[in-house]
Amino acid sequence: MTISSWKDKALFTPGPLTTGRAVKQAMLRDLGSRDREFIALVADVRRRLVALADADPAVYTAVPMQGSGTFAIESVIGSTIPPDGRLLVLVNGAYGERMVQIARRLSIEVVALRSAENAPVDVDALDAALAQDDAITHVAVVHCETTTGVMNPIDAVGAVVARFGRSLIVDAMSSFGAYPIDLAGWGIDYLISSANKCIEGVPGFAFVLARIATLRAAEGYARSVSLDLLAQYEGLERDGQFRFTPPVHALLAFHQALLELEAEGGVAGRAARYRRNYERTLEGMTALGFHPYVPEPHRSYVITSFYYPDHPNFDFQRFYQLLSERGCVIYPGKLSHADCFRIGHIGRLDVADVENLLCAVRAALKEMEIQLS
Ligand SMILES: *Cc1c(COP(=O)(O)O)cnc(C)c1O
């Protein structure tokens, strides 16, 4: 099969996501990691990320980290919290839980402030918790909880964290690039995202947008060599190089993906396409008789959770397989309290792909002899 003839299945998932052809083609190269061209590419990627965040390059820096998104989260938690620090994690889904798990594994004191999965995190409870516990040094929260697609109010969380003078860590894995984020205005010290979510690069690395002064003050805190965020930053600042083998091809693809994001109109342009995907999906699925799990005001245009239909013939594995045979990959749910599946709206997809998906869903229901509406 040649590159011009393949047609892969469309990925309506939280990741890995569908990528554009030019992004994949950008990887058909071999570059030395110490070569001037590669060093310039890395510097350009870092500069463009700070610009995409609309941040002041004198205040914020972009630090790429090898691995998937979780590796970069682990690098922030593991290398910026002091030995006597305490982390509070606002949890309303699996990704919040994962940050708690990371802290525990690293023997970092952690407090989990849990709330319902179909609503935003509880900002009043955060206020009370910080008022009560002076030992909490850092607060972590997920922007779009991809478990359900719920959006959390980072501005309100940030205002409380700033009032108490603590540090704020935001997992913006599935939102950065498609939702406006005000790093300085919301008081964010560390924001984490990955190459293969809304920026539409290929998997292989993630990145941290860090407040430079806060990161520099974290000297000596790292609990890992390979995931040492400050050392990674210092290495890149010193000679422009990664400390260990860089994901060269993923960076080439990412550079192309950033150019395409800018050509699409930046965050606003990308948000508009994802919103169209979301709205058409919701309209079509609702017409077919499905119901979304998250109430309207809290829903994102990143991913939507739908309840399993209340019908004896519905079997998720069979549904999944029937859609997959028609070129559409959806995702199982990950909820503790409800049976749901998820349909993603991000990645290189547009409304024509959504129409294909809706046709496939209609055909799958027919084949399973399910009549909902
Ligand atoms: C995708 C995602 C991650 C990271 O997942 P990886 O599989 O490690 O790339 C973390 N948090 C959120 C909210 C995500 O959507």
The ligand as an ORCA input file, in Angstrom:
! r2SCAN-3c Opt
* xyz 0 1
  C      -4.988     11.745     27.068
  C      -4.989     12.315     28.414
  C      -3.899     12.109     29.302
  C      -2.648     11.378     28.955
  O      -2.811     10.123     28.484
  P      -1.585      9.335     27.842
  O      -2.232      8.049     27.459
  O      -0.534      9.195     28.852
  O      -1.122     10.145     26.659
  C      -3.943     12.734     30.533
  N      -4.969     13.499     30.900
  C      -6.019     13.729     30.089
  C      -7.108     14.619     30.563
  C      -6.069     13.136     28.818
  O      -7.109     13.383     28.011
*
